[in-house]
Amino acid sequence: MKPYETLTRLGRIRRMRQVAATALEQYEVGDAYFQFLRQAGNTLFRVRTDSLPGVAEAGELFEPGQYLLRIHQPGYQEVEAIELELIWLSAMRREANLPVPEPIPTLDGRLLLPVEVPGVPGCRNCSLLRWVKGRSVKDRFGPEHLKAQGRLMARLHNFATTWQPPVGLCKRRFDWEGLFVNDVGSDMPNEEAWGLLSPLHKEAFSYVAERLKEVMGEWGEGSEVFGLIHGDLGVDANLLFWHGEARAIDFDDSGFGYWVFDLAVALDACRDYPDYARYREALLEGYAEYRSLPEKQAAQLELFLAGLQVYWNLWATGGTHLYPDLLPEYAERMASTADFVVRYARQQGGLA
């Protein structure tokens, strides 16, 4: 048997199919049909079966008989972080009926299943989620989509404000260190990527980072400003719509952060739109239907939006430095995010 590291992409996918088949046996659906979706970090399979024991009716939220099997990328997240995500999702479904994926336990009650198969190095952790109905709008969205997203985000934040995570489980942090120093899962920490920036970008990025340090220090991390957030819920990604209702998927990059950072992520898709103000207003109108956002937090939305661009650009700069073949994929977005930060810093008087 060839070593896993020497296999072609197709060869690795075949080995991952063996992991998927072994995992599904623990749900008593070893004969299920499953289809490879993608391998970008986690390896994902769409599973179809009508014989999964103990699963309630799908209703309007889930596709009947369809599931997502995730084979988690080793080293990207600690086991405790994945377990927290799955317990949180289960609680959101059970206690608040929120439109999020529902984890399926194995026959012996585990939400996270370690699997080992010959030919695949180490242990691969697997989780199974119900498949959420809905469609992605990508770049075909309007203010009404942001308004629906605001409603959903407020409900997610309300639940996170009152829910107590199990003791001993942790997840990544979207605080100052987590954004600008020690990004989780990167081959090059963001702290090192600063040295690769041009003088102009380094000056603008530093201005935004220092302003955020001041604001975060002033606010602290009380439940009125900080808690478990999705962290990657954009109208162009990880958000589905079904009869006007917004539904959140892919909580893999969730963690502890500022509520307003989560809202800034929502605005990222329209940050350069000429009518950006309409989208911003729609998002906050929807949010206000379920949760109030103090003015002092709303006033810093654009600062957190600029901070998001700094964070992403540092991550991409480090990645393209280590893996130059990624540059064509990221070049346009790197340029646009950097330009946004420079414009913001100039508008705020942070650059000459």
C-alpha positions as CSV (number, residue, x, y, z in Angstrom):
1,M,0.0,0.0,0.0
2,K,1.4,3.4,-1.0
3,P,2.1,5.9,1.8
4,Y,-0.8,8.5,2.0
5,E,1.6,11.4,1.4
6,T,2.7,10.0,-2.0
7,L,-0.8,9.6,-3.4
8,T,-2.4,11.8,-6.0
9,R,-5.4,13.9,-5.1
10,L,-7.7,11.2,-6.4
11,G,-5.9,8.6,-4.5
12,R,-6.3,10.5,-1.2
13,I,-10.0,11.0,-1.9
14,R,-10.3,7.2,-2.3
15,R,-8.7,6.7,1.1
16,M,-11.0,9.3,2.6
17,R,-14.0,7.3,1.2
18,Q,-12.7,4.4,3.3
19,V,-12.7,6.7,6.4
20,A,-16.3,7.8,5.5
21,A,-17.5,4.2,5.1
22,T,-16.0,3.2,8.4
23,A,-17.5,6.2,10.2
24,L,-21.0,5.5,8.8
25,E,-21.0,2.0,10.2
26,Q,-21.1,3.6,13.6
27,Y,-24.5,5.1,12.7
28,E,-25.8,1.8,11.5
29,V,-26.0,3.1,7.9
30,G,-23.0,1.3,6.4
31,D,-24.9,0.8,3.2
32,A,-25.7,4.5,2.7
33,Y,-24.9,6.3,-0.6
34,F,-22.4,9.0,0.0
35,Q,-20.9,11.5,-2.5
36,F,-17.6,13.3,-2.3
37,L,-18.1,17.1,-2.1
38,R,-14.7,18.7,-1.6
39,Q,-11.4,18.5,0.2
40,A,-10.3,21.9,1.4
41,G,-9.2,21.5,4.9
42,N,-12.0,19.2,6.1
43,T,-13.1,16.4,3.7
44,L,-16.8,16.6,3.1
45,F,-19.3,13.9,1.9
46,R,-23.0,14.3,1.2
47,V,-24.8,11.2,2.6
48,R,-28.1,9.9,1.5
49,T,-30.0,7.3,3.6
50,D,-33.6,6.7,4.7
51,S,-32.6,4.3,7.4
52,L,-30.7,6.4,10.0
53,P,-32.2,5.2,13.3
54,G,-33.6,7.6,15.9
55,V,-33.7,10.7,13.6
56,A,-36.8,12.8,13.8
57,E,-38.8,14.1,10.8
58,A,-36.9,16.6,8.7
59,G,-39.7,19.2,8.7
60,E,-39.1,22.4,6.7
61,L,-35.5,22.9,8.0
62,F,-33.7,19.7,6.8
63,E,-33.6,17.8,3.5
64,P,-35.2,14.4,4.2
65,G,-32.7,11.6,4.4
66,Q,-29.7,13.8,3.6
67,Y,-26.7,14.5,5.8
68,L,-23.2,16.1,5.7
69,L,-20.3,13.9,6.9
70,R,-17.2,15.9,7.9
71,I,-13.8,14.3,8.2
72,H,-12.0,17.0,10.2
73,Q,-8.6,18.1,9.1
74,P,-6.0,17.0,11.6
75,G,-4.3,19.9,13.4
76,Y,-6.7,22.6,12.3
77,Q,-8.8,22.5,15.5
78,E,-8.3,20.8,18.8
79,V,-10.7,18.0,19.7
80,E,-12.2,20.2,22.5
81,A,-13.0,22.9,19.9
82,I,-14.9,20.6,17.6
83,E,-16.8,19.1,20.6
84,L,-17.8,22.5,21.7
85,E,-19.1,23.4,18.3
86,L,-21.2,20.2,18.1
87,I,-22.6,20.6,21.6
88,W,-23.4,24.3,20.9
89,L,-25.2,23.3,17.7
90,S,-27.2,20.7,19.5
91,A,-28.2,23.1,22.2
92,M,-29.3,25.7,19.6
93,R,-31.5,23.2,17.9
94,R,-32.9,21.6,21.1
95,E,-33.4,24.7,23.3
96,A,-34.1,27.5,20.8
97,N,-35.1,25.8,17.5
98,L,-32.6,27.9,15.6
99,P,-32.1,27.2,11.9
100,V,-28.6,25.7,12.1
101,P,-27.2,22.2,11.3
102,E,-28.2,19.5,13.8
103,P,-25.4,17.0,14.8
104,I,-26.3,13.3,14.7
105,P,-24.9,11.1,17.5
106,T,-23.5,7.7,16.9
107,L,-25.4,4.6,18.2
108,D,-23.5,5.0,21.5
109,G,-24.2,8.7,21.8
110,R,-21.0,10.3,20.6
111,L,-21.1,13.5,18.5
112,L,-17.5,13.3,17.5
113,L,-16.2,9.9,16.2
114,P,-12.5,9.1,16.0
115,V,-11.8,6.8,13.0
116,E,-8.6,4.9,12.0
117,V,-8.2,3.0,8.7
118,P,-5.2,1.4,7.1
119,G,-3.4,3.7,4.7
120,V,-4.6,6.9,6.3
121,P,-2.1,8.3,8.9
122,G,-3.3,9.0,12.4
123,C,-6.8,9.3,13.7
124,R,-9.5,11.2,11.8
125,N,-12.3,12.8,13.8
126,C,-15.7,12.6,12.0
127,S,-19.1,14.3,12.6
128,L,-22.4,13.9,10.9
129,L,-24.9,16.8,10.5
130,R,-28.4,17.0,9.0
131,W,-28.5,18.7,5.6
132,V,-30.1,22.2,5.8
133,K,-32.5,23.2,3.1
134,G,-31.9,26.4,1.3
135,R,-30.0,28.2,-1.5
136,S,-27.0,30.4,-1.5
137,V,-27.5,33.8,-3.1
138,K,-23.8,34.5,-3.6
139,D,-23.5,37.9,-5.3
140,R,-27.2,38.1,-6.2
141,F,-28.4,39.6,-2.9
142,G,-30.1,42.8,-1.9
143,P,-30.8,44.7,1.4
144,E,-33.7,42.3,2.2
145,H,-31.2,39.5,2.5
146,L,-29.1,41.5,4.9
147,K,-32.2,42.2,6.9
148,A,-33.0,38.5,7.2
149,Q,-29.4,37.9,8.1
150,G,-29.7,40.5,10.9
151,R,-32.7,38.7,12.4
152,L,-30.8,35.4,12.4
153,M,-27.6,36.9,13.9
154,A,-29.6,38.6,16.7
155,R,-31.2,35.2,17.6
156,L,-27.8,33.5,17.5
157,H,-26.3,36.2,19.8
158,N,-29.3,36.1,22.2
159,F,-28.8,32.3,22.6
160,A,-25.0,32.6,23.1
161,T,-25.5,35.3,25.7
162,T,-27.4,33.0,28.0
163,W,-26.0,29.6,27.1
164,Q,-23.2,28.2,29.3
165,P,-20.5,26.2,27.4
166,P,-19.4,23.0,29.2
167,V,-16.4,23.5,31.5
168,G,-13.1,22.5,29.9
169,L,-14.1,23.0,26.3
170,C,-12.7,25.9,24.3
171,K,-12.6,27.4,20.9
172,R,-10.6,30.0,18.9
173,R,-10.8,33.6,19.9
174,F,-11.5,36.6,17.7
175,D,-10.0,39.0,20.1
176,W,-7.0,41.2,19.4
177,E,-4.4,38.4,19.8
178,G,-6.5,36.0,17.8
179,L,-7.0,38.4,14.9
180,F,-3.6,40.0,14.5
181,V,-1.1,37.7,16.3
182,N,-1.9,34.0,16.6
183,D,-4.5,33.1,14.0
184,V,-5.7,29.5,14.5
185,G,-4.8,27.0,11.8
186,S,-2.4,29.1,9.8
187,D,1.0,27.8,8.7
188,M,2.4,31.3,9.3
189,P,0.9,33.2,12.3
190,N,-0.4,36.6,11.5
191,E,2.3,38.1,13.8
192,E,5.0,37.0,11.3
193,A,3.0,38.2,8.2
194,W,3.3,41.9,9.3
195,G,6.9,41.9,8.2
196,L,5.9,41.1,4.6
197,L,3.6,44.1,4.2
198,S,4.5,47.2,2.1
199,P,5.3,50.4,4.2
200,L,1.9,52.0,3.3
201,H,-0.1,48.9,4.1
202,K,1.8,48.3,7.3
203,E,1.1,51.9,8.4
204,A,-2.6,51.6,7.6
205,F,-3.0,48.1,9.1
206,S,-1.2,49.2,12.3
207,Y,-3.5,52.2,12.7
208,V,-6.6,50.0,12.5
209,A,-5.1,47.3,14.8
210,E,-4.2,49.9,17.5
211,R,-7.6,51.5,17.4
212,L,-9.2,48.1,17.9
213,K,-6.9,47.4,20.8
214,E,-8.1,50.6,22.4
215,V,-11.8,49.8,21.8
216,M,-11.5,46.1,22.9
217,G,-9.7,47.2,26.0
218,E,-12.4,49.8,26.8
219,W,-15.2,47.3,26.2
220,G,-13.8,44.3,28.0
221,E,-15.3,40.9,27.3
222,G,-18.6,40.9,29.2
223,S,-21.7,39.2,27.7
224,E,-23.1,42.5,26.5
225,V,-20.3,42.8,23.9
226,F,-18.6,39.3,23.6
227,G,-19.5,35.7,23.3
228,L,-19.7,32.7,21.0
229,I,-20.1,33.9,17.4
230,H,-20.2,32.2,14.0
231,G,-17.3,34.4,12.8
232,D,-17.7,33.5,9.1
233,L,-21.4,34.2,8.3
234,G,-21.5,36.2,5.1
235,V,-24.5,36.5,2.8
236,D,-22.2,35.3,0.0
237,A,-21.0,32.3,2.1
238,N,-22.3,30.0,4.9
239,L,-25.8,31.6,4.7
240,L,-28.7,29.9,3.0
241,F,-32.2,31.3,2.3
242,W,-35.5,29.4,2.3
243,H,-38.8,31.3,1.7
244,G,-37.1,34.5,3.0
245,E,-35.7,32.9,6.1
246,A,-31.9,33.0,6.7
247,R,-30.2,29.8,7.8
248,A,-26.6,29.5,9.0
249,I,-24.3,26.6,8.1
250,D,-20.6,25.8,8.5
251,F,-19.7,26.7,12.1
252,D,-16.2,25.2,11.7
253,D,-14.5,28.6,12.2
254,S,-16.8,29.8,15.0
255,G,-15.3,31.0,18.3
256,F,-15.4,33.6,21.0
257,G,-15.5,37.2,19.8
258,Y,-17.3,40.5,19.7
259,W,-20.9,40.6,18.6
260,V,-20.1,43.6,16.4
261,F,-17.3,41.7,14.7
262,D,-19.9,39.1,13.6
263,L,-22.0,41.9,12.2
264,A,-18.9,43.3,10.4
265,V,-18.4,39.9,8.7
266,A,-22.0,40.2,7.5
267,L,-21.2,43.6,5.9
268,D,-18.0,42.4,4.2
269,A,-19.8,41.2,1.0
270,C,-21.1,44.8,0.3
271,R,-18.3,46.9,1.8
272,D,-17.5,48.5,-1.5
273,Y,-21.1,48.9,-2.8
274,P,-22.0,52.5,-3.7
275,D,-25.2,52.0,-1.6
276,Y,-23.4,50.3,1.3
277,A,-25.4,52.5,3.8
278,R,-28.7,50.8,2.7
279,Y,-27.3,47.4,3.3
280,R,-25.9,48.4,6.7
281,E,-29.2,49.9,7.7
282,A,-31.1,46.8,6.6
283,L,-28.8,44.5,8.6
284,L,-29.2,46.6,11.8
285,E,-33.0,46.9,11.3
286,G,-33.3,43.1,11.1
287,Y,-31.0,42.7,14.1
288,A,-33.1,45.2,16.1
289,E,-36.2,43.1,15.7
290,Y,-34.7,40.6,18.1
291,R,-31.9,42.3,19.9
292,S,-30.7,45.8,20.7
293,L,-27.3,47.0,19.6
294,P,-26.0,49.8,21.8
295,E,-25.0,52.9,19.7
296,K,-21.4,52.7,21.1
297,Q,-21.1,49.3,19.4
298,A,-22.9,50.2,16.2
299,A,-20.6,53.2,15.8
300,Q,-17.6,51.0,15.6
301,L,-18.9,48.7,12.9
302,E,-16.7,50.1,10.2
303,L,-13.6,49.9,12.5
304,F,-14.3,46.2,13.0
305,L,-15.0,45.8,9.3
306,A,-11.5,47.4,8.6
307,G,-10.1,45.0,11.2
308,L,-11.6,42.1,9.4
309,Q,-9.8,43.1,6.2
310,V,-6.5,43.4,8.1
311,Y,-7.0,40.0,9.6
312,W,-7.8,38.4,6.3
313,N,-5.0,40.2,4.4
314,L,-2.4,39.1,7.0
315,W,-3.6,35.5,6.7
316,A,-3.5,35.6,2.9
317,T,-0.1,37.3,2.9
318,G,1.4,34.6,5.0
319,G,-0.3,31.9,2.9
320,T,0.9,33.2,-0.5
321,H,4.4,33.7,0.9
322,L,4.6,30.1,1.9
323,Y,2.7,28.8,-1.1
324,P,3.2,31.1,-4.1
325,D,0.8,29.1,-6.2
326,L,-2.1,30.6,-4.1
327,L,-1.3,34.1,-5.2
328,P,-3.4,34.1,-8.4
329,E,-6.4,32.9,-6.3
330,Y,-6.0,35.6,-3.6
331,A,-4.4,38.5,-5.5
332,E,-7.5,40.5,-6.4
333,R,-9.1,40.1,-2.9
334,M,-5.8,41.0,-1.2
335,A,-5.6,44.2,-3.2
336,S,-9.2,45.2,-2.6
337,T,-9.0,44.5,1.2
338,A,-5.8,46.4,1.5
339,D,-7.2,49.4,-0.4
340,F,-10.3,49.4,1.9
341,V,-8.0,49.6,5.0
342,V,-6.0,52.4,3.5
343,R,-9.1,54.4,2.6
344,Y,-10.6,53.8,6.1
345,A,-7.3,54.9,7.8
346,R,-7.2,58.1,5.7
347,Q,-10.8,58.9,6.3
348,Q,-10.1,58.6,10.1
349,G,-7.0,60.8,9.9
350,G,-4.7,57.8,10.6
351,L,-2.6,58.4,7.4
352,A,-1.1,61.5,6.0
